[in-house]
Amino acid sequence: MDFDFLLQTRLFHGLTALELSAALAGLQASEKVYAKGARIFSAGEATNRFALVLSGSVTVESNDFWGNRTILGNIDRGQVFAETFALLPEEPLLVDVNANEDCHLLFITVDVLLLEEDGERPSWMRKLSSNLLSISLHKNLMLSRRSFHTAPRSIRARVMSYLNTLCLQTGSDTFTIPFDRQQLADYLNL
């Protein structure tokens, strides 16, 4: 496992190599590889673990009874997904998560974070909890942006809203969109 890469992720930010090693053991971290198109999590199932993308990317999407797909987001290398549902294990997932390309994932079990303990918690646990809160806040912003993109009535306004946000985020008028044409249409609810 590439500790240098893990220490650079938002999830493990601020941890030392020793703390990371203790965290991976305490969180029962395990790696798994998925082929493009493989289902990682299904709507309706409950989970006590979330995943960090080590390579590749995954798509978070909602599929309704009639087969309509809405892409809620693309999760790239170094990002996490399903953390909210892992921390609320009684809540079933509302979305499907699929491998957008061949991907390598690190699954993390959060049971130890939910235990109420008397006494001092290890430093890695405090840092990880703080990092998970930061990640949740950033995802809240991402969902707010998505609602800005889907609120306009016209297709042109939705696409322009999305492109404007990418322009502001990258600080450039040249950038790469993480979706193909159909995925972008699904993301913008077109």
C-alpha positions as CSV (number, residue, x, y, z in Angstrom):
1,M,0.0,0.0,0.0
2,D,1.3,3.4,-0.9
3,F,1.5,5.3,2.4
4,D,2.9,8.4,0.8
5,F,-0.2,8.7,-1.4
6,L,-2.6,7.9,1.5
7,L,-1.0,10.6,3.7
8,Q,-1.7,13.1,0.9
9,T,-5.4,12.4,0.8
10,R,-8.0,14.6,2.5
11,L,-9.0,11.5,4.6
12,F,-5.6,10.9,6.2
13,H,-4.4,14.6,6.1
14,G,-2.3,15.4,9.2
15,L,-1.6,11.8,10.2
16,T,1.9,10.6,10.7
17,A,3.0,7.3,9.0
18,L,2.8,5.6,12.4
19,E,-0.7,6.9,13.0
20,L,-1.7,5.9,9.5
21,S,-0.5,2.3,10.2
22,A,-2.5,2.2,13.5
23,A,-5.6,3.7,11.7
24,L,-5.5,1.1,8.9
25,A,-5.3,-1.7,11.4
26,G,-8.0,-0.2,13.7
27,L,-10.3,0.4,10.8
28,Q,-9.9,-3.0,9.3
29,A,-8.9,-1.5,6.0
30,S,-8.9,-3.9,3.0
31,E,-8.3,-3.4,-0.7
32,K,-10.4,-4.6,-3.6
33,V,-10.2,-4.1,-7.4
34,Y,-13.3,-3.6,-9.6
35,A,-13.6,-3.7,-13.4
36,K,-15.3,-0.9,-15.3
37,G,-19.1,-1.1,-14.9
38,A,-19.0,-3.2,-11.8
39,R,-21.5,-2.4,-9.0
40,I,-19.7,-1.5,-5.8
41,F,-22.8,-0.6,-3.6
42,S,-26.5,-0.9,-4.5
43,A,-29.3,1.3,-3.4
44,G,-31.3,-0.2,-0.5
45,E,-28.3,-2.0,1.1
46,A,-26.9,-0.8,4.4
47,T,-23.1,-0.6,5.0
48,N,-20.7,0.0,7.9
49,R,-17.8,0.8,5.6
50,F,-16.8,3.4,3.0
51,A,-14.1,3.5,0.4
52,L,-11.2,5.6,-0.7
53,V,-10.4,5.5,-4.4
54,L,-6.7,4.4,-4.8
55,S,-6.9,4.4,-8.7
56,G,-9.6,4.9,-11.3
57,S,-12.9,6.5,-10.6
58,V,-16.5,5.6,-9.6
59,T,-19.9,7.1,-10.4
60,V,-22.6,7.8,-7.8
61,E,-26.0,7.5,-9.4
62,S,-29.7,7.2,-8.8
63,N,-31.7,4.8,-10.9
64,D,-35.5,4.9,-10.7
65,F,-38.1,2.2,-11.3
66,W,-38.4,3.2,-15.0
67,G,-34.7,3.0,-15.7
68,N,-33.9,6.7,-15.7
69,R,-30.4,7.5,-14.4
70,T,-29.3,10.6,-12.6
71,I,-25.6,10.9,-12.0
72,L,-25.0,12.6,-8.7
73,G,-21.2,12.7,-8.8
74,N,-17.9,11.3,-10.0
75,I,-15.5,10.2,-7.4
76,D,-11.8,10.3,-8.5
77,R,-8.5,9.0,-7.1
78,G,-7.9,10.1,-3.5
79,Q,-11.6,10.8,-2.8
80,V,-14.0,8.8,-0.6
81,F,-17.6,7.7,-1.0
82,A,-20.4,6.1,1.1
83,E,-19.0,7.7,4.3
84,T,-22.3,9.2,5.3
85,F,-24.1,5.8,5.1
86,A,-21.2,4.0,6.8
87,L,-21.5,6.4,9.8
88,L,-25.3,5.9,9.8
89,P,-25.4,2.2,9.4
90,E,-29.1,1.9,10.0
91,E,-29.7,4.1,6.9
92,P,-29.9,2.2,3.6
93,L,-28.0,3.6,0.6
94,L,-30.2,5.8,-1.7
95,V,-27.8,5.5,-4.6
96,D,-25.9,3.0,-6.6
97,V,-22.1,3.2,-6.9
98,N,-20.4,1.8,-10.0
99,A,-16.9,1.6,-11.3
100,N,-16.6,4.3,-14.0
101,E,-13.3,2.7,-15.1
102,D,-11.2,-0.1,-13.7
103,C,-10.5,0.9,-10.1
104,H,-8.7,-0.1,-7.0
105,L,-10.4,0.8,-3.7
106,L,-9.5,0.8,0.0
107,F,-12.5,-0.1,2.1
108,I,-12.6,1.2,5.7
109,T,-14.9,-0.1,8.4
110,V,-16.1,2.7,10.8
111,D,-17.5,0.7,13.7
112,V,-14.5,1.7,15.9
113,L,-15.3,5.4,15.3
114,L,-18.9,4.9,16.5
115,L,-18.0,3.3,19.8
116,E,-18.5,5.4,22.8
117,E,-15.4,5.1,24.9
118,D,-14.5,6.4,28.3
119,G,-11.0,8.0,28.2
120,E,-8.7,9.3,25.6
121,R,-9.1,8.3,22.0
122,P,-6.0,7.7,19.9
123,S,-4.7,10.8,18.0
124,W,-5.4,9.2,14.6
125,M,-9.1,8.7,15.6
126,R,-9.5,12.4,16.4
127,K,-7.7,13.5,13.2
128,L,-9.7,11.1,11.1
129,S,-13.0,12.3,12.6
130,S,-12.1,15.9,11.9
131,N,-11.1,15.0,8.3
132,L,-14.4,13.1,7.8
133,L,-16.3,16.2,8.9
134,S,-14.3,18.4,6.5
135,I,-15.0,15.9,3.7
136,S,-18.7,16.0,4.5
137,L,-18.8,19.8,4.4
138,H,-17.1,19.8,1.0
139,K,-19.6,17.2,-0.3
140,N,-22.4,19.5,1.0
141,L,-21.0,22.3,-1.2
142,M,-20.8,19.9,-4.1
143,L,-24.5,19.1,-3.8
144,S,-25.3,22.7,-3.4
145,R,-23.5,23.4,-6.7
146,R,-25.4,20.6,-8.4
147,S,-28.7,22.2,-7.3
148,F,-27.5,25.4,-8.9
149,H,-26.8,23.5,-12.2
150,T,-30.2,21.8,-12.3
151,A,-32.3,24.7,-11.2
152,P,-32.3,26.6,-14.5
153,R,-35.1,25.7,-16.9
154,S,-33.2,25.7,-20.2
155,I,-30.5,23.2,-21.2
156,R,-28.2,26.1,-22.2
157,A,-28.5,27.7,-18.7
158,R,-27.8,24.3,-17.0
159,V,-24.7,23.6,-19.1
160,M,-23.4,27.2,-18.7
161,S,-23.9,27.0,-14.9
162,Y,-21.9,23.8,-14.8
163,L,-19.1,25.2,-17.1
164,N,-19.0,28.4,-15.1
165,T,-18.5,26.5,-11.9
166,L,-15.6,24.5,-13.4
167,C,-14.1,27.7,-14.7
168,L,-14.2,29.2,-11.2
169,Q,-12.9,26.1,-9.5
170,T,-9.9,25.6,-11.9
171,G,-9.2,29.3,-12.3
172,S,-8.9,28.8,-16.1
173,D,-11.2,28.7,-19.1
174,T,-9.5,25.4,-20.2
175,F,-10.4,22.3,-18.2
176,T,-11.4,18.7,-18.5
177,I,-14.9,17.6,-17.7
178,P,-15.1,14.3,-15.8
179,F,-18.1,13.0,-17.7
180,D,-18.8,11.8,-21.2
181,R,-21.8,13.4,-23.1
182,Q,-24.4,11.0,-21.8
183,Q,-23.1,11.2,-18.2
184,L,-23.1,15.0,-18.3
185,A,-26.7,15.0,-19.6
186,D,-27.6,12.6,-16.7
187,Y,-25.8,14.8,-14.2
188,L,-27.7,17.9,-15.3
189,N,-31.0,16.1,-15.5
190,L,-31.4,16.8,-19.2
